[in-house]
Amino acid sequence: MAAQTTGQSDLAKRYATAFFDLALERDRLDQLAAELDDLRAMMGDSADLVRLVRSPIFSRAEQGAAMAAIVARAGMSNLVANLVGLMAQNRRLFALEGVIAAFQALLAEHRGEVSAEVTSARELKPAHLSAVKDALKQIVGRDVALETKVEPELIGGLVVKVGSRMIDNSLRTKLQNLELAMKGI
């Protein structure tokens, strides 16, 4: 199983690197990063879209046509359409989320930023995001590119991942620790 995950990661990195080089060459990094963020958000909002991307039941043609329509309707560039179309043609759409994450990591590295993932129980307000970003910048010593997730089961608090480090200050974890401590008494 680990080899499969590593293979998917390598696959995603190859597609992301090629797409990043193309974006850099055409001086469209910011535009394409925003479009990929939009695509990731659409996948986060639609279980049907995730099913389309991940399911081997759909043919190459069906996946390609559906994704082309989605990308066109969202007003995304031909470069994103070509990336998604190529991945559909090669039966690699299952790696799309990984490609987007790898692209964002390459972009952050290019900008001299550190990537951080912040998971919260509810969507964070811009002021809170700014405070988290400033705090992480103080800790890391470099600019931080934040990726946010919402997981209501955290109940409250945050889980922050920067590289291989994770800070779990969620209410769910605190309650679990309290439960373990109570059982030990």
C-alpha positions in Angstrom: 0.0 0.0 0.0 2.8 2.4 0.8 4.4 1.8 -2.6 1.1 2.7 -4.3 0.8 6.0 -2.3 4.4 6.8 -3.1 3.7 6.1 -6.8 0.7 8.4 -6.8 2.7 11.1 -5.1 5.5 10.7 -7.7 2.9 10.8 -10.5 1.3 13.9 -9.1 4.7 15.6 -8.8 5.5 14.8 -12.4 2.3 16.4 -13.7 2.6 19.3 -11.3 6.3 20.0 -12.2 5.5 20.0 -16.0 2.4 22.2 -15.4 4.5 24.5 -13.1 7.2 24.8 -15.7 4.7 25.7 -18.4 3.0 28.3 -16.1 6.4 29.8 -15.3 7.4 29.9 -18.9 4.2 31.7 -19.9 4.3 34.0 -16.8 0.9 32.9 -15.6 1.7 31.4 -12.2 -0.8 33.4 -10.2 -3.7 33.0 -12.6 -3.2 29.2 -12.9 -2.7 28.8 -9.2 -6.1 30.6 -8.6 -7.8 28.4 -11.2 -6.4 25.2 -9.6 -7.6 26.5 -6.2 -11.0 27.0 -7.7 -11.0 23.4 -9.1 -9.9 22.1 -5.7 -12.8 24.0 -4.1 -15.2 22.6 -6.6 -14.0 19.1 -5.7 -14.4 19.9 -2.0 -18.0 21.0 -2.6 -19.2 18.2 -4.8 -19.1 14.5 -4.0 -20.3 13.8 -7.5 -17.2 15.6 -9.0 -14.9 13.6 -6.7 -16.7 10.4 -7.8 -16.2 11.4 -11.5 -12.5 12.0 -10.9 -11.8 8.9 -8.8 -14.1 6.3 -10.3 -12.7 3.8 -12.8 -16.2 3.0 -14.0 -16.3 6.1 -16.2 -14.5 5.8 -19.6 -11.7 8.1 -20.6 -14.1 9.8 -23.0 -16.8 10.3 -20.4 -14.3 11.7 -17.8 -12.7 13.9 -20.4 -16.0 15.3 -21.7 -17.4 15.9 -18.3 -14.2 17.6 -17.0 -14.0 19.7 -20.2 -17.5 21.0 -19.6 -16.8 21.7 -15.9 -13.6 23.6 -16.7 -15.2 25.5 -19.6 -18.2 26.4 -17.5 -15.9 27.7 -14.7 -14.2 29.9 -17.2 -10.8 28.4 -16.7 -7.9 28.8 -19.1 -6.9 26.4 -21.9 -3.9 25.4 -19.9 -6.0 24.0 -17.1 -8.4 22.4 -19.6 -5.4 20.8 -21.4 -4.0 19.5 -18.1 -7.3 18.0 -17.0 -7.9 16.6 -20.5 -4.5 15.0 -20.7 -5.0 13.5 -17.2 -8.4 12.1 -18.3 -7.0 10.7 -21.6 -4.2 9.0 -19.6 -6.6 7.7 -16.9 -4.8 9.8 -14.3 -7.6 12.0 -13.0 -7.5 10.1 -9.7 -4.3 12.0 -9.0 -5.8 15.5 -9.7 -6.0 16.6 -6.1 -2.4 15.5 -5.6 -1.3 17.4 -8.7 -3.0 20.6 -7.3 -1.3 20.1 -3.9 2.1 19.5 -5.6 1.7 22.6 -7.8 0.9 24.7 -4.8 4.0 23.4 -3.0 6.1 24.2 -6.0 4.6 27.7 -6.1 5.3 28.3 -2.4 8.9 27.1 -2.8 9.3 29.3 -5.9 8.1 32.3 -3.8 10.3 31.4 -0.8 7.3 30.5 1.3 6.6 27.6 3.6 3.4 25.7 3.0 1.1 25.2 6.0 -2.2 23.4 6.3 -4.7 24.8 8.9 -7.7 22.7 9.8 -10.5 24.2 11.8 -14.0 23.3 12.9 -15.5 26.3 11.1 -14.4 28.5 8.3 -11.9 31.0 9.6 -12.5 34.7 9.2 -9.9 36.8 7.3 -8.7 38.4 10.5 -8.1 35.0 12.1 -6.3 33.7 9.0 -4.1 36.7 9.1 -3.3 36.1 12.8 -2.5 32.5 12.2 -0.3 33.4 9.2 1.6 36.1 11.3 2.1 33.6 14.2 3.5 30.9 11.8 5.7 33.5 10.1 7.2 34.3 13.5 7.8 30.6 14.3 9.1 29.6 10.8 11.0 32.8 10.0 9.6 32.9 6.4 6.4 33.8 4.6 3.7 31.2 5.0 1.3 30.0 2.3 -1.8 28.7 4.1 -4.1 26.0 2.9 -7.3 25.8 4.9 -9.7 22.9 5.6 -12.8 22.7 7.6 -13.6 19.6 9.6 -16.6 20.1 11.9 -15.7 17.0 14.0 -12.8 19.0 15.5 -15.5 20.8 17.6 -13.2 23.8 18.1 -9.5 24.9 18.0 -7.0 24.3 15.2 -4.8 21.6 13.7 -1.7 23.2 12.0 0.7 21.2 9.8 3.9 22.8 8.7 6.1 20.3 6.8 6.4 17.3 9.0 5.4 19.1 12.2 1.8 19.1 13.4 0.3 21.1 16.2 -3.1 19.7 17.3 -4.9 22.1 19.5 -8.4 20.9 18.7 -11.1 20.5 21.2 -11.7 16.9 20.0 -8.1 16.0 20.9 -8.3 17.7 24.2 -11.5 15.7 25.0 -9.9 12.5 23.9 -6.8 13.1 26.1 -9.1 13.9 29.0 -11.0 10.7 28.4 -7.8 8.7 28.5 -6.7 10.4 31.7 -10.0 9.7 33.3 -9.8 6.0 32.4 -6.3 5.8 33.9 -7.5 7.0 37.3 
